[in-house]
C-alpha cells in the first residue's frame, strides 16, 4: 500500500468516526527537520562541543556550486 492510499484510508476512517482528518503526507517535514537540527545543536552545547550547523552545509554546497565572482568597487 502506498503512502497516498494509506492517507486516503485514514481520512476515510476519520470522516466515518467524526474525527478530524490527518495531515497530508509531507505537510510537516520541514518542521521536523528544524526541530531535529535544534535538538542536535542543544545537545552539542550541553556536551560542551561547538554547535556547528551551517558550516557543514556551506562546505557541502561549496563543492557543488561554482565560486562567486567578486565585483570590484
Protein Blocks (a to p, Z undefined) as FASTA:
>chain_A
ZZklmmmmmmmmmmmnopacdddehklmmmmmmmmmmmmmmmmmmnopacdfklmmmmmm
mmmpccdddddZZ
